[in-house]
C-alpha cells in the first residue's frame, strides 16, 4: 500500500523491527546481568586455582597435559548476551532504514525517530569502546538507559510514518540532526562511564563496604579504566556535537534569517557544549582529574537529557518538532 508517498507496508516492518530490537536488547541485558552477578565469584575462584597451581607446579609430572575444562557457564552466558546486543543493534538499524525507505526521507524528523537514532549511535559507540572482554560487564549499565529511552520512544513518543512538516524539508535535516544524534549517543556512553567512575571512587568500593550495590561496584573495572573510557568518548563526541550546533546555526540562518536567536533548544545545547568543554579542561588540569572532573561530565550528561526531553516536550520554541 502506498498513499501520499508513504509505504505503509515498509512502515509496519519498521515498527516490528523496533519491537524486535527492544525484545532482543532486553534479553541481552538479562544475560549480561547474569554474568555480572557471578563475575566476582568466578574471579576469586580463578585466583585460588592460579595460586594453587603455582604452589604445586614443581610436583607436576613433565609432559602431562592439565585439562582446564570448558569456559565457566556465566562467561558463556555473557558471550551469548553480547551476541544478542549485536543482533539488537542490527535490528534497530533495520528499523531506522525501513522507516527511511517507507517515508522517502531521512528517518529522524520527529522525537521517536531521533531517539532511535541516538540510541543506535550510543550502542555502536559502546560496541567500539567495550570490545575487550574485560569491559563486557559495562554493557549492563549502557543498556539500562538505552532501553529506558527506547521504551519512552516507542510507548509515548511514537509517531506514524508521515512526511515531515515544511519547516524541516531541507537538506540540512539529515546533516544537522544526524551529527547531533551521533554526538548525543556517544555522550551517553561517556556519562555512564563517569557515573560508574564516581561509584568506584566512593565508599562503596572499600573492602569493608557491604550490600548489593557494593558487590556490583566491586565487579566493575578499575577506576582508571572507567575514567579513560569517559575521557576518550567525550573527546570524540565534543567536536561532533559542536559541529552539530554549528550546522544548526547555518540552517537557522537559511530558515529564520539569523544564525542565533537564543531559542531554548539552542541555548541549552550551547550550555551543554560549554559544560563538556569545562570537563575536558578540568580533566587535563592537575587536581581536577578525579571526582571533580567526573562530576562536570555527569552535569553535561544531565543537561543533554534535560535538553532531549524537557526542552522538546514541555517548553514551546522554534524547535518544538516532537511529533507528539
C-alpha positions in Angstrom: 0.0 0.0 0.0 1.4 3.4 -0.9 -0.5 6.6 0.0 0.9 10.1 -0.3 4.4 8.9 -0.8 4.3 6.7 2.3 4.8 3.0 2.0 2.8 1.7 4.9 4.0 -1.9 4.4 7.6 -0.9 5.0 6.4 1.3 7.9 4.8 -1.8 9.5 8.1 -3.8 9.1 10.0 -0.9 10.7 7.6 -0.9 13.7 8.1 -4.7 14.0 11.8 -4.3 13.8 11.7 -1.7 16.6 9.7 -4.1 18.8 12.1 -6.9 18.0 15.2 -4.8 18.8 13.6 -3.9 22.1 13.0 -7.6 23.0 16.4 -8.7 21.9 18.2 -6.0 23.9 16.1 -6.9 27.0 17.3 -10.5 26.6 20.9 -9.3 26.2 20.6 -7.2 29.3 19.3 -10.2 31.3 22.1 -12.5 30.0 24.8 -9.9 30.7 23.4 -9.2 34.2 23.7 -12.9 35.0 27.4 -12.8 34.0 27.9 -9.6 36.1 26.3 -11.3 39.1 28.7 -14.2 39.1 31.8 -12.5 37.7 33.3 -11.6 41.1 33.0 -15.1 42.5 34.5 -16.6 39.3 37.5 -14.3 39.5 38.0 -15.3 43.2 37.9 -19.0 42.2 40.4 -18.3 39.3 42.8 -16.6 41.6 42.7 -19.5 44.0 43.3 -22.0 41.2 46.2 -20.0 39.9 47.7 -19.8 43.4 47.2 -23.5 43.9 48.8 -24.2 40.5 51.8 -22.1 41.3 52.4 -23.9 44.6 52.1 -27.3 43.0 53.9 -26.5 39.8 57.1 -28.3 41.0 55.2 -31.5 41.6 53.5 -31.7 38.2 54.9 -34.5 36.0 56.5 -33.2 32.8 54.6 -33.9 29.7 51.3 -34.3 31.5 48.6 -32.0 30.0 46.3 -30.4 32.5 42.7 -30.2 31.5 41.4 -26.7 32.2 37.9 -27.7 31.3 35.3 -25.7 29.5 34.7 -22.0 30.0 32.5 -21.2 33.0 28.8 -21.1 32.4 28.4 -17.4 33.4 31.1 -16.5 30.8 29.3 -18.4 28.1 26.0 -16.7 29.1 27.8 -13.3 28.8 29.1 -14.2 25.3 25.5 -15.0 24.3 24.4 -11.7 25.8 27.0 -9.8 23.8 25.9 -11.6 20.7 22.3 -10.6 21.4 23.5 -7.0 21.7 25.0 -7.1 18.3 21.8 -8.6 16.9 19.7 -5.9 18.6 22.0 -3.2 17.1 21.4 -4.7 13.6 17.7 -5.0 14.1 17.4 -1.4 15.3 19.5 -0.2 12.3 17.0 -2.1 10.2 14.1 -0.3 11.9 15.7 3.1 11.0 16.5 2.1 7.4 13.0 0.8 6.8 11.5 3.9 8.3 13.5 6.0 5.9 12.5 3.8 2.9 8.9 4.0 3.9 8.8 7.8 4.2 11.4 8.5 1.4 13.3 10.9 3.7 15.9 11.0 6.4 14.3 8.9 9.2 14.9 11.4 12.0 12.2 14.0 11.6 10.5 13.6 15.0 11.3 12.7 18.5 10.5 9.0 18.0 13.0 8.7 15.1 15.6 11.0 16.7 15.7 8.9 19.9 16.0 5.7 17.9 19.0 7.2 16.0 20.6 8.5 19.2 20.2 5.0 20.9 21.7 3.4 17.8 24.7 5.8 18.0 25.2 5.1 21.6 25.1 1.3 21.1 27.6 1.5 18.2 29.9 3.7 20.2 29.7 1.2 23.1 30.4 -1.7 20.7 33.6 0.0 19.7 34.7 1.1 23.2 33.7 -2.0 25.1 35.0 -4.5 22.6 37.5 -6.0 25.0 36.5 -8.9 27.2 37.3 -7.1 30.5 34.9 -4.3 29.6 31.9 -6.6 28.9 30.3 -6.1 32.3 29.8 -2.4 31.5 27.2 -3.3 28.9 24.7 -3.7 31.6 24.9 -0.1 32.6 24.8 1.1 28.9 21.8 -1.0 28.1 19.7 0.3 31.0 19.5 3.9 29.8 19.2 2.8 26.2 16.3 0.6 27.0 14.6 3.3 29.0 15.0 5.7 26.1 13.7 3.2 23.6 10.7 2.3 25.8 9.8 6.0 26.2 10.3 6.5 22.5 8.0 3.6 21.5 5.4 4.0 24.2 4.9 7.8 24.4 6.7 9.4 21.5 5.7 7.1 18.7 4.6 8.8 15.5 3.1 7.2 12.4 5.2 7.3 9.3 4.5 10.6 7.5 6.2 13.4 5.7 7.9 16.0 7.8 6.5 19.5 8.2 7.6 22.1 5.6 10.0 23.7 8.1 12.0 20.5 8.2 12.1 19.9 4.4 15.7 20.9 3.9 18.9 19.1 3.1 20.1 20.3 6.5 17.8 17.9 8.2 19.9 14.8 7.5 23.1 16.7 8.2 22.3 18.6 11.4 20.2 16.1 13.2 22.4 13.1 12.4 25.5 14.8 13.7 23.8 16.0 16.9 22.4 12.5 17.4 25.8 10.9 17.0 27.3 13.2 19.5 24.5 12.7 21.9 24.7 8.9 21.7 28.5 8.9 22.4 27.9 11.3 25.3 25.6 8.7 26.7 28.4 6.2 27.0 30.7 8.9 28.5 28.0 9.8 31.1 27.6 6.2 32.1 31.3 5.7 32.5 31.6 8.8 34.6 28.8 7.7 36.9 30.4 4.3 37.4 33.8 6.0 38.0 32.3 8.1 40.8 30.8 4.9 42.3 34.2 3.2 42.0 35.8 6.2 43.8 33.2 6.2 46.6 33.0 4.4 49.9 31.2 1.6 48.1 34.5 0.4 46.7 36.1 -0.1 50.1 36.8 -3.6 51.3 34.6 -3.2 54.3 31.6 -2.0 52.2 28.6 -4.3 52.4 25.3 -4.6 50.4 24.2 -5.4 46.9 25.4 -2.1 45.4 28.9 -2.5 46.9 29.1 -6.0 45.4 28.2 -4.6 42.0 30.8 -1.8 42.3 33.4 -4.4 43.2 32.8 -6.2 39.9 33.4 -3.1 37.8 36.7 -2.4 36.0 39.2 -0.3 37.9 38.6 3.5 38.3 41.4 4.4 35.9 39.8 2.3 33.1 36.4 3.9 33.7 37.9 7.4 33.7 39.8 6.7 30.5 36.6 5.5 28.7 34.7 8.6 29.8 37.5 10.9 28.6 38.1 9.2 25.3 34.4 9.1 24.3 34.0 12.7 25.4 37.0 13.7 23.3 35.3 12.2 20.3 31.7 13.4 20.9 32.7 17.0 21.9 33.7 18.2 18.4 31.0 16.2 16.7 28.3 17.8 18.8 29.9 21.2 18.3 29.7 20.8 14.5 26.1 19.8 15.0 25.4 23.1 16.8 27.2 25.0 14.0 25.3 23.2 11.3 22.1 24.1 13.1 23.1 27.8 13.2 23.7 27.7 9.4 20.3 26.1 8.9 18.7 28.7 11.2 20.1 31.5 9.1 18.5 29.9 6.0 15.2 29.2 7.6 14.7 32.1 10.0 17.2 34.8 8.8 19.5 34.6 11.8 22.3 32.3 13.0 21.4 32.5 16.6 18.2 33.6 18.4 18.6 32.2 21.9 15.8 29.7 21.3 15.5 27.3 24.3 16.9 24.4 22.3 19.8 26.5 21.1 20.5 27.9 24.5 20.6 24.6 26.4 22.6 22.9 23.6 25.2 25.6 23.9 25.2 25.3 27.7 25.8 21.5 27.4 28.6 22.1 25.0 30.2 24.6 27.4 29.9 22.1 30.3 31.7 19.4 28.2 34.4 22.0 27.3 34.8 22.6 31.1 35.1 18.9 31.7 37.8 18.4 29.1 39.7 21.4 30.5 39.3 20.1 34.1 40.3 16.6 33.0 43.7 18.0 31.8 44.2 20.2 34.9 46.2 18.8 37.8 44.0 18.4 40.9 40.7 18.1 38.9 41.3 14.7 37.2 39.4 12.6 39.7 36.0 13.2 41.0 35.7 16.9 40.3 36.1 16.4 36.5 33.8 13.4 36.6 31.0 15.4 38.3 31.3 18.0 35.5 30.9 15.3 32.9 27.8 14.0 34.7 26.4 17.5 34.7 26.9 17.7 31.0 25.1 14.4 30.5 22.2 15.6 32.7 22.0 18.8 30.6 21.7 16.6 27.4 18.9 14.6 28.9 17.1 17.8 30.0 17.6 19.2 26.5 16.3 16.0 24.9 13.0 15.7 26.9 12.1 18.9 28.8 13.0 21.4 26.1 11.4 19.3 23.3 8.3 18.3 25.1 7.5 21.0 27.7 8.9 24.3 26.6 7.5 25.8 23.4 10.1 27.1 20.9 11.2 27.1 17.3 12.5 23.5 17.8 9.1 22.1 19.0 9.1 19.3 16.4 8.5 16.4 18.8 5.7 15.0 16.7 3.6 14.2 19.8 
